Amino acid sequence: MGRGSSGVRRLVHEVAKFGAVGGAGVLVNLLVFNLVRQLTDLQVVRASVIATVVAIGFNYVGFRYFTYRDRDKSGRTKELTLFLLFSAAGLVIENGVLYAATYGFDWRSPLQNNIFKFIGIGIATLFRFWSYRTWVFRTLPAMETMTSAESFLETEAKKPRPKQRVN
């Protein structure tokens, strides 16, 4: 396999781990959202914000210690600050969709609330994946170089060697 396929393999692996943590986070988010809606009289978007905040805390632990455990750990304060900043942007995206559906289109049934919350989560997830991997959980430069060198050596080892002429 060439150098590019190793990078694709790593990205697929990363997306799978991100999806596992994110999928569990979605379940936490929807569970808390529906519990808050059932147990309180809070408005739908407020209940959603509470659920999103709980899911953000759950996801940070999953991303730091599972998905991105091999990434740079030297600047935890900066990492957490950036994580919270991008998570807050995702919260606005997610709950903006729910707000527009609920108050803009008057779609207020529990089923409609859950559908538009789920759609908002999906859109926000695309943003979060890009921002977390680009800015928050950065790859160690030495690891990128080492992986690239290993891929190069692997490719070179598989190339056929020219036959030497014997006189």
Backbone as a printed PyTorch tensor [residue, N CA C, xyz], in Angstrom:
tensor([[[  0.8440,  -1.1740,   0.0000],
         [  0.0000,   0.0000,   0.0000],
         [  0.8880,   1.2360,   0.0000]],

        [[  0.4290,   2.2720,  -0.6750],
         [  1.2140,   3.4950,  -0.7820],
         [  1.0800,   4.3600,   0.4540]],

        [[  1.8000,   5.4640,   0.4190],
         [  1.7810,   6.3830,   1.5450],
         [  0.3900,   6.9460,   1.7950]],

        [[ -0.3480,   7.2310,   0.7230],
         [ -1.6810,   7.8080,   0.8610],
         [ -2.6550,   6.8750,   1.5410]],

        [[ -2.5480,   5.5740,   1.2720],
         [ -3.5000,   4.6320,   1.8550],
         [ -3.3190,   4.5150,   3.3630]],

        [[ -2.1040,   4.7040,   3.8520],
         [ -1.8640,   4.6810,   5.2920],
         [ -2.5810,   5.8500,   5.9680]],

        [[ -2.5410,   7.0280,   5.3190],
         [ -3.2350,   8.1940,   5.8490],
         [ -4.7410,   8.0040,   5.8370]],

        [[ -5.2550,   7.3830,   4.7820],
         [ -6.6850,   7.1100,   4.6880],
         [ -7.0950,   6.1270,   5.7690]],

        [[ -6.2650,   5.0990,   5.9720],
         [ -6.5420,   4.1090,   7.0090],
         [ -6.6060,   4.7650,   8.3870]],

        [[ -5.6600,   5.6520,   8.6660],
         [ -5.6490,   6.3620,   9.9530],
         [ -6.8920,   7.2260,  10.1060]],

        [[ -7.2890,   7.9230,   9.0130],
         [ -8.4720,   8.7750,   9.0760],
         [ -9.7290,   7.9460,   9.3160]],

        [[ -9.8540,   6.8160,   8.6390],
         [-11.0130,   5.9350,   8.8340],
         [-11.0500,   5.4420,  10.2790]],

        [[ -9.8970,   5.0630,  10.8160],
         [ -9.8080,   4.6050,  12.2100],
         [-10.2220,   5.7370,  13.1570]],

        [[ -9.7410,   6.9430,  12.8840],
         [-10.0780,   8.0900,  13.7200],
         [-11.5740,   8.3960,  13.6520]],

        [[-12.1400,   8.3750,  12.4430],
         [-13.5690,   8.6360,  12.2750],
         [-14.3940,   7.5850,  13.0260]],

        [[-13.9610,   6.3250,  12.9840],
         [-14.6780,   5.2570,  13.6890],
         [-14.6550,   5.4920,  15.2020]],

        [[-13.4950,   5.8540,  15.7400],
         [-13.4010,   6.1100,  17.1800],
         [-14.1820,   7.3640,  17.5640]],

        [[-14.0960,   8.4060,  16.7290],
         [-14.8650,   9.6240,  16.9650],
         [-16.3570,   9.2900,  16.9530]],

        [[-16.7560,   8.4570,  15.9890],
         [-18.1650,   8.0570,  15.8820],
         [-18.6470,   7.2520,  17.0670]],

        [[-17.7830,   6.3970,  17.6020],
         [-18.1680,   5.5920,  18.7690],
         [-18.4290,   6.4970,  19.9780]],

        [[-17.4940,   7.4040,  20.2310],
         [-17.6710,   8.3290,  21.3550],
         [-18.8450,   9.2580,  21.0730]],

        [[-18.8960,   9.7890,  19.8500],
         [-19.9820,  10.6990,  19.4840],
         [-21.3410,  10.0290,  19.5430]],

        [[-21.4100,   8.7690,  19.0980],
         [-22.6770,   8.0360,  19.1560],
         [-23.1610,   7.8640,  20.5820]],

        [[-22.2380,   7.5210,  21.4630],
         [-22.6000,   7.4140,  22.8830],
         [-23.0130,   8.7820,  23.4230]],

        [[-22.3180,   9.8340,  22.9780],
         [-22.6690,  11.1990,  23.3850],
         [-24.0540,  11.6090,  22.9070]],

        [[-24.4160,  11.1860,  21.7010],
         [-25.7610,  11.4680,  21.1760],
         [-26.8100,  10.7940,  22.0640]],

        [[-26.5510,   9.5490,  22.4350],
         [-27.4960,   8.8520,  23.3170],
         [-27.6290,   9.5690,  24.6550]],

        [[-26.4990,   9.9910,  25.2310],
         [-26.5330,  10.7470,  26.4910],
         [-27.3370,  12.0250,  26.2870]],

        [[-27.0460,  12.7340,  25.1990],
         [-27.7190,  13.9960,  24.8990],
         [-29.2330,  13.8120,  24.7880]],

        [[-29.6500,  12.8500,  23.9870],
         [-31.0870,  12.6290,  23.7980],
         [-31.7660,  12.1120,  25.0640]],

        [[-31.0710,  11.2580,  25.8100],
         [-31.6360,  10.7430,  27.0650],
         [-31.8440,  11.8810,  28.0720]],

        [[-30.8160,  12.6910,  28.2730],
         [-30.9390,  13.8100,  29.2180],
         [-32.0060,  14.7950,  28.7350]],

        [[-32.0110,  15.0770,  27.4290],
         [-33.0070,  15.9910,  26.8510],
         [-34.4240,  15.5160,  27.1720]],

        [[-34.6950,  14.2550,  26.9120],
         [-36.0460,  13.7350,  27.1360],
         [-36.3810,  13.6220,  28.6160]],

        [[-35.3890,  13.2940,  29.4410],
         [-35.6360,  13.2760,  30.8910],
         [-35.9690,  14.6650,  31.4150]],

        [[-35.2070,  15.6630,  31.0010],
         [-35.4710,  17.0360,  31.4480],
         [-36.8430,  17.4880,  30.9630]],

        [[-37.1890,  17.1290,  29.7400],
         [-38.5060,  17.5080,  29.1920],
         [-39.6380,  16.8400,  29.9790]],

        [[-39.4330,  15.5760,  30.3940],
         [-40.4690,  14.8430,  31.1310],
         [-40.5900,  15.2950,  32.5790]],

        [[-39.4440,  15.6230,  33.1910],
         [-39.4290,  15.8810,  34.6310],
         [-39.5460,  17.3520,  35.0120]],

        [[-39.4200,  18.2490,  34.0310],
         [-39.4820,  19.6860,  34.3400],
         [-40.4170,  20.3900,  33.3630]],

        [[-40.6470,  21.6530,  33.6450],
         [-41.4590,  22.4800,  32.7500],
         [-40.5920,  23.4260,  31.9190]],

        [[-39.3040,  23.1240,  31.8070],
         [-38.4140,  23.9870,  31.0280],
         [-38.8210,  23.9980,  29.5590]],

        [[-38.5690,  25.1210,  28.9320],
         [-38.8250,  25.2250,  27.5020],
         [-37.8720,  24.2910,  26.7650]],

        [[-38.2730,  23.9100,  25.5610],
         [-37.5680,  22.8800,  24.8030],
         [-36.0920,  23.2270,  24.5610]],

        [[-35.7910,  24.4380,  24.1860],
         [-34.4020,  24.7850,  23.8780],
         [-33.5650,  24.8370,  25.1520]],

        [[-34.1250,  25.2760,  26.2410],
         [-33.3830,  25.2750,  27.5140],
         [-33.0620,  23.8440,  27.9530]],

        [[-34.0390,  22.9610,  27.8140],
         [-33.8010,  21.5470,  28.1360],
         [-32.7140,  20.9790,  27.2240]],

        [[-32.7270,  21.3790,  25.9830],
         [-31.7330,  20.9160,  25.0190],
         [-30.3390,  21.4180,  25.3570]],

        [[-30.2390,  22.6640,  25.7800],
         [-28.9310,  23.2240,  26.1590],
         [-28.3630,  22.4500,  27.3440]],

        [[-29.1750,  22.1430,  28.3390],
         [-28.7220,  21.3500,  29.4910],
         [-28.2090,  19.9940,  29.0240]],

        [[-28.9650,  19.3440,  28.1640],
         [-28.5610,  18.0290,  27.6570],
         [-27.2690,  18.1160,  26.8620]],

        [[-27.1230,  19.1540,  26.0720],
         [-25.9090,  19.3340,  25.2720],
         [-24.6960,  19.5450,  26.1690]],

        [[-24.8460,  20.3110,  27.2260],
         [-23.7320,  20.5530,  28.1580],
         [-23.3070,  19.2420,  28.8310]],

        [[-24.2630,  18.4350,  29.2390],
         [-23.9360,  17.1360,  29.8340],
         [-23.1900,  16.2660,  28.8200]],

        [[-23.6700,  16.2470,  27.5840],
         [-23.0280,  15.4510,  26.5300],
         [-21.6190,  15.9660,  26.2180]],

        [[-21.4120,  17.2720,  26.2740],
         [-20.0800,  17.8420,  26.0330],
         [-19.0970,  17.3160,  27.0780]],

        [[-19.4940,  17.2910,  28.3340],
         [-18.6230,  16.7490,  29.3860],
         [-18.3240,  15.2730,  29.1510]],

        [[-19.3400,  14.5100,  28.8170],
         [-19.1620,  13.0890,  28.5160],
         [-18.2050,  12.9040,  27.3410]],

        [[-18.4190,  13.6870,  26.2860],
         [-17.5990,  13.5500,  25.0860],
         [-16.1380,  13.9320,  25.3140]],

        [[-15.8910,  14.9500,  26.1420],
         [-14.4890,  15.3340,  26.3780],
         [-13.7140,  14.1540,  26.9520]],

        [[-14.2870,  13.5080,  27.9260],
         [-13.6160,  12.3600,  28.5440],
         [-13.3850,  11.2640,  27.5000]],

        [[-14.3870,  10.9750,  26.6840],
         [-14.2490,   9.9520,  25.6470],
         [-13.2220,  10.3110,  24.5900]],

        [[-13.2310,  11.5540,  24.1500],
         [-12.2730,  11.9660,  23.1170],
         [-10.8520,  11.9890,  23.6550]],

        [[-10.6690,  12.5420,  24.8430],
         [ -9.3090,  12.6690,  25.3940],
         [ -8.7090,  11.3020,  25.7130]],

        [[ -9.5050,  10.4030,  26.2960],
         [ -8.9450,   9.1360,  26.7830],
         [ -9.2040,   7.9360,  25.8740]],

        [[ -9.9070,   8.1330,  24.7590],
         [-10.1280,   7.0350,  23.8190],
         [ -9.7600,   7.4540,  22.3940]],

        [[-10.5110,   8.3660,  21.8300],
         [-10.3100,   8.7310,  20.4260],
         [ -8.9450,   9.3610,  20.1930]],

        [[ -8.5820,  10.3220,  21.0190],
         [ -7.3480,  11.0820,  20.7990],
         [ -6.3250,  10.8630,  21.9160]],

        [[ -6.2920,   9.6770,  22.4850],
         [ -5.3810,   9.4240,  23.6010],
         [ -3.9090,   9.4930,  23.1960]],

        [[ -3.6190,   9.3090,  21.8980],
         [ -2.2350,   9.3470,  21.4270],
         [ -1.7980,  10.7450,  21.0050]],

        [[ -2.6600,  11.7290,  21.1530],
         [ -2.3400,  13.0900,  20.7200],
         [ -1.6140,  13.8640,  21.8110]],

        [[ -1.1070,  15.0070,  21.4260],
         [ -0.3330,  15.8790,  22.3130],
         [ -1.1110,  16.1710,  23.5960]],

        [[ -0.4610,  15.9280,  24.7320],
         [ -1.0890,  16.1540,  26.0400],
         [ -0.4020,  17.2700,  26.8180]],

        [[  0.4940,  17.9890,  26.1690],
         [  1.3050,  18.9650,  26.8920],
         [  0.5400,  20.2170,  27.3030]],

        [[ -0.4560,  20.6120,  26.5730],
         [ -1.1790,  21.8430,  26.8890],
         [ -2.6280,  21.5790,  27.2330]],

        [[ -2.8670,  20.9070,  28.3590],
         [ -4.2350,  20.5320,  28.7180],
         [ -5.1550,  21.7440,  28.9150]],

        [[ -4.6450,  22.8220,  29.4910],
         [ -5.4810,  24.0020,  29.7060],
         [ -5.9150,  24.5800,  28.3660]],

        [[ -4.9680,  24.7050,  27.4460],
         [ -5.2880,  25.2060,  26.1060],
         [ -6.2470,  24.2460,  25.4030]],

        [[ -5.9720,  22.9580,  25.5140],
         [ -6.8230,  21.9420,  24.8870],
         [ -8.2580,  22.0560,  25.3950]],

        [[ -8.4160,  22.1200,  26.7030],
         [ -9.7580,  22.1960,  27.2890],
         [-10.4520,  23.5020,  26.9080]],

        [[ -9.7100,  24.5930,  26.8900],
         [-10.2850,  25.8880,  26.4970],
         [-10.7930,  25.8380,  25.0610]],

        [[ -9.9590,  25.3120,  24.1550],
         [-10.3720,  25.1930,  22.7540],
         [-11.5420,  24.2250,  22.6020]],

        [[-11.4930,  23.1110,  23.3380],
         [-12.5820,  22.1410,  23.2870],
         [-13.9020,  22.8050,  23.6850]],

        [[-13.8770,  23.5530,  24.7750],
         [-15.0960,  24.2130,  25.2450],
         [-15.5560,  25.2950,  24.2720]],

        [[-14.6130,  26.0200,  23.6740],
         [-14.9520,  27.0490,  22.7040],
         [-15.6480,  26.4410,  21.4760]],

        [[-15.0440,  25.3990,  20.9030],
         [-15.6420,  24.7630,  19.7290],
         [-16.9140,  23.9950,  20.0920]],

        [[-16.9700,  23.4590,  21.2920],
         [-18.1930,  22.7890,  21.7450],
         [-19.3300,  23.7910,  21.9040]],

        [[-18.9990,  24.9840,  22.3880],
         [-20.0190,  26.0330,  22.5160],
         [-20.5460,  26.4420,  21.1450]],

        [[-19.6580,  26.5220,  20.1550],
         [-20.1050,  26.8270,  18.7860],
         [-21.0160,  25.7020,  18.2860]],

        [[-20.6570,  24.4560,  18.5640],
         [-21.5000,  23.3220,  18.2000],
         [-22.8370,  23.3660,  18.9190]],

        [[-22.8240,  23.7860,  20.1790],
         [-24.0620,  23.9280,  20.9520],
         [-24.9910,  24.9350,  20.2780]],

        [[-24.4330,  26.0500,  19.8060],
         [-25.2380,  27.0700,  19.1310],
         [-25.8180,  26.5110,  17.8250]],

        [[-24.9950,  25.7880,  17.0640],
         [-25.4740,  25.1870,  15.8150],
         [-26.6070,  24.2050,  16.1050]],

        [[-26.3370,  23.2820,  17.0270],
         [-27.3020,  22.2350,  17.3650],
         [-28.6270,  22.8120,  17.8360]],

        [[-28.5410,  23.7380,  18.7810],
         [-29.7570,  24.2810,  19.3620],
         [-30.3860,  25.3650,  18.5030]],

        [[-29.6040,  25.9400,  17.5870],
         [-30.1670,  26.8810,  16.6200],
         [-31.1320,  26.1910,  15.6810]],

        [[-30.7940,  24.9760,  15.2680],
         [-31.6970,  24.1910,  14.4160],
         [-32.9970,  23.8980,  15.1780]],

        [[-32.8690,  23.4570,  16.4150],
         [-34.0540,  23.1590,  17.2320],
         [-34.8820,  24.4230,  17.4740]],

        [[-34.2140,  25.5300,  17.7450],
         [-34.9040,  26.8040,  17.9660],
         [-35.6930,  27.2160,  16.7270]],

        [[-35.0470,  27.1250,  15.5530],
         [-35.7150,  27.5070,  14.3040],
         [-36.9390,  26.6340,  14.0430]],

        [[-36.8020,  25.3320,  14.2850],
         [-37.9270,  24.4190,  14.0570],
         [-39.0630,  24.6940,  15.0430]],

        [[-38.7040,  24.9100,  16.3040],
         [-39.7160,  25.0820,  17.3510],
         [-40.4100,  26.4350,  17.2640]],

        [[-39.6280,  27.4960,  17.1890],
         [-40.2110,  28.8370,  17.2610],
         [-40.4040,  29.4800,  15.8910]],

        [[-39.6500,  29.0420,  14.9050],
         [-39.8020,  29.5950,  13.5600],
         [-40.8950,  28.9050,  12.7690]],

        [[-40.9810,  27.5820,  12.9050],
         [-41.9590,  26.8050,  12.1390],
         [-43.0800,  26.2360,  13.0110]],

        [[-42.9800,  26.4750,  14.3280],
         [-43.9920,  26.0170,  15.2800],
         [-44.1420,  24.4910,  15.3010]],

        [[-43.0170,  23.7930,  15.1090],
         [-43.0010,  22.3300,  15.2040],
         [-42.6310,  21.9770,  16.6390]],

        [[-43.6250,  21.6630,  17.4480],
         [-43.4260,  21.5650,  18.8960],
         [-43.7280,  20.2040,  19.5030]],

        [[-44.1160,  19.2310,  18.7460],
         [-44.4320,  17.9290,  19.3480],
         [-43.1290,  17.2650,  19.8170]],

        [[-43.2260,  16.3580,  20.7850],
         [-42.0190,  15.6660,  21.2550],
         [-41.2650,  14.9610,  20.1190]],

        [[-41.9880,  14.3630,  19.1820],
         [-41.3310,  13.6990,  18.0540],
         [-40.5870,  14.7230,  17.1920]],

        [[-41.2410,  15.8390,  16.8750],
         [-40.5940,  16.8830,  16.0840],
         [-39.3870,  17.4550,  16.8280]],

        [[-39.5210,  17.6640,  18.1340],
         [-38.3860,  18.1560,  18.9300],
         [-37.1950,  17.2210,  18.8120]],

        [[-37.4380,  15.9210,  18.9470],
         [-36.3480,  14.9430,  18.8670],
         [-35.7480,  14.8590,  17.4660]],

        [[-36.5730,  14.9530,  16.4450],
         [-36.0670,  14.9060,  15.0680],
         [-35.1490,  16.0970,  14.8070]],

        [[-35.5880,  17.2970,  15.1730],
         [-34.7780,  18.4790,  14.8870],
         [-33.5800,  18.6040,  15.8240]],

        [[-33.6930,  18.0640,  17.0180],
         [-32.5130,  18.0040,  17.8880],
         [-31.4800,  17.0820,  17.2540]],

        [[-31.9190,  15.9500,  16.7450],
         [-31.0230,  14.9850,  16.1020],
         [-30.3770,  15.5880,  14.8450]],

        [[-31.1480,  16.2950,  14.0450],
         [-30.5920,  16.9600,  12.8550],
         [-29.5550,  18.0000,  13.2750]],

        [[-29.8640,  18.7650,  14.2950],
         [-28.9160,  19.7620,  14.8050],
         [-27.6340,  19.1160,  15.3030]],

        [[-27.7680,  17.9960,  15.9920],
         [-26.5910,  17.2580,  16.4640],
         [-25.7400,  16.8260,  15.2700]],

        [[-26.3850,  16.3350,  14.2140],
         [-25.6540,  15.8890,  13.0280],
         [-24.8620,  17.0040,  12.3830]],

        [[-25.4750,  18.1560,  12.1990],
         [-24.7800,  19.2970,  11.5900],
         [-23.6420,  19.7630,  12.4860]],

        [[-23.9140,  19.8640,  13.7820],
         [-22.8820,  20.3040,  14.7250],
         [-21.7340,  19.2990,  14.8040]],

        [[-22.0190,  18.0210,  14.6260],
         [-20.9890,  16.9830,  14.6790],
         [-19.9590,  17.1640,  13.5710]],

        [[-20.4130,  17.5140,  12.3830],
         [-19.4700,  17.7610,  11.2840],
         [-18.5140,  18.8930,  11.6490]],

        [[-19.0570,  19.9660,  12.1990],
         [-18.2240,  21.0820,  12.6400],
         [-17.2740,  20.6520,  13.7570]],

        [[-17.7850,  19.9240,  14.7180],
         [-16.9570,  19.5020,  15.8510],
         [-15.8250,  18.5800,  15.4140]],

        [[-16.1140,  17.6250,  14.5350],
         [-15.0640,  16.7140,  14.0760],
         [-13.9220,  17.5010,  13.4470]],

        [[-14.2570,  18.4000,  12.5430],
         [-13.2300,  19.2030,  11.8840],
         [-12.4560,  20.0440,  12.9030]],

        [[-13.1500,  20.7440,  13.7830],
         [-12.4690,  21.6460,  14.7090],
         [-11.6580,  20.8920,  15.7610]],

        [[-12.1720,  19.7810,  16.2790],
         [-11.4330,  19.0450,  17.3060],
         [-10.1380,  18.4780,  16.7410]],

        [[-10.2130,  17.8610,  15.5500],
         [ -9.0030,  17.2390,  15.0000],
         [ -8.0290,  18.2840,  14.4850]],

        [[ -8.5230,  19.4600,  14.0810],
         [ -7.6510,  20.4970,  13.5370],
         [ -7.0280,  21.3590,  14.6250]],

        [[ -7.7940,  21.7010,  15.6440],
         [ -7.3310,  22.6780,  16.6260],
         [ -7.1640,  22.1480,  18.0440]],

        [[ -7.9770,  21.1940,  18.4550],
         [ -7.9790,  20.7940,  19.8660],
         [ -7.0320,  19.6300,  20.1340]],

        [[ -7.2780,  18.5000,  19.4900],
         [ -6.4840,  17.2940,  19.7160],
         [ -5.5020,  17.1500,  18.5570]],

        [[ -4.4640,  17.9580,  18.5980],
         [ -3.5110,  18.0220,  17.4890],
         [ -2.5660,  16.8290,  17.5190]],

        [[ -2.1980,  16.3940,  16.3220],
         [ -1.2490,  15.2950,  16.1910],
         [  0.1300,  15.7910,  16.5830]],

        [[  0.8540,  14.9470,  17.2620],
         [  2.2360,  15.2800,  17.5920],
         [  3.0510,  15.3140,  16.3090]],

        [[  3.8530,  16.3570,  16.0700],
         [  4.6330,  16.4290,  14.8400],
         [  5.5630,  15.2300,  14.6650]],

        [[  6.1900,  14.7760,  15.7090],
         [  7.1080,  13.6420,  15.6000],
         [  6.3630,  12.3850,  15.1770]],

        [[  5.1450,  12.2200,  15.6520],
         [  4.3660,  11.0370,  15.2990],
         [  4.0110,  11.0570,  13.8150]],

        [[  3.6460,  12.2400,  13.2820],
         [  3.3430,  12.3580,  11.8560],
         [  4.5710,  11.9820,  11.0340]],

        [[  5.7280,  12.4850,  11.4390],
         [  6.9660,  12.2090,  10.7170],
         [  7.3000,  10.7330,  10.7840]],

        [[  7.1690,  10.1390,  11.9530],
         [  7.4770,   8.7260,  12.1230],
         [  6.5350,   7.8550,  11.2890]],

        [[  5.2480,   8.1660,  11.3070],
         [  4.2850,   7.3910,  10.5350],
         [  4.5680,   7.5280,   9.0480]],

        [[  4.9010,   8.7270,   8.6180],
         [  5.2330,   8.9580,   7.2180],
         [  6.4820,   8.1720,   6.8310]],

        [[  7.4880,   8.1710,   7.6880],
         [  8.7210,   7.4300,   7.4130],
         [  8.4520,   5.9340,   7.3730]],

        [[  7.6290,   5.4260,   8.2870],
         [  7.2970,   4.0070,   8.2830],
         [  6.5650,   3.6210,   7.0030]],

        [[  5.6530,   4.4700,   6.5470],
         [  4.9290,   4.2040,   5.3040],
         [  5.8960,   4.1790,   4.1280]],

        [[  6.8390,   5.1020,   4.1080],
         [  7.8240,   5.1650,   3.0230],
         [  8.6730,   3.8980,   3.0090]],

        [[  9.1440,   3.4860,   4.1810],
         [  9.9780,   2.2880,   4.2620],
         [  9.1950,   1.0410,   3.8490]],

        [[  7.9240,   0.9950,   4.2490],
         [  7.0570,  -0.1180,   3.8790],
         [  6.9110,  -0.1920,   2.3580]],

        [[  6.7020,   0.9450,   1.7290],
         [  6.5510,   1.0100,   0.2720],
         [  7.8420,   0.6010,  -0.4240]],

        [[  8.9570,   1.0970,   0.0770],
         [ 10.2600,   0.7750,  -0.5220],
         [ 10.5650,  -0.7090,  -0.4110]],

        [[ 10.2000,  -1.3110,   0.6960],
         [ 10.4790,  -2.7320,   0.9040],
         [  9.6750,  -3.6080,  -0.0570]],

        [[  8.5250,  -3.1370,  -0.4850],
         [  7.6700,  -3.9240,  -1.3650],
         [  8.0210,  -3.7590,  -2.8420]],

        [[  8.8190,  -2.7750,  -3.1670],
         [  9.1940,  -2.5610,  -4.5680],
         [ 10.1240,  -3.6660,  -5.0340]],

        [[  9.9240,  -4.1350,  -6.2700],
         [ 10.8360,  -5.1640,  -6.7880],
         [ 12.2240,  -4.5640,  -7.0220]],

        [[ 13.2150,  -5.3410,  -6.6690],
         [ 14.6080,  -4.9050,  -6.8450],
         [ 15.0900,  -5.3300,  -8.2280]],

        [[ 15.8450,  -4.4710,  -8.8950],
         [ 16.4040,  -4.8580, -10.2010],
         [ 17.4080,  -5.9930, -10.0230]],

        [[ 17.3770,  -6.8930, -10.9750],
         [ 18.3030,  -8.0260, -10.9270],
         [ 19.7040,  -7.5540, -11.2920]],

        [[ 20.6720,  -8.0800, -10.5690],
         [ 22.0650,  -7.7290, -10.8750],
         [ 22.5940,  -8.7280, -11.8920]],

        [[ 23.3360,  -8.1980, -12.8060],
         [ 23.9020,  -9.0510, -13.8570],
         [ 25.1750,  -9.7020, -13.3590]],

        [[ 25.2690, -10.9580, -13.6400],
         [ 26.4770, -11.7170, -13.2980],
         [ 27.2230, -12.0000, -14.5930]],

        [[ 28.4960, -11.6470, -14.6790],
         [ 29.3000, -11.8860, -15.9040],
         [ 30.1190, -13.1200, -15.8140]]])
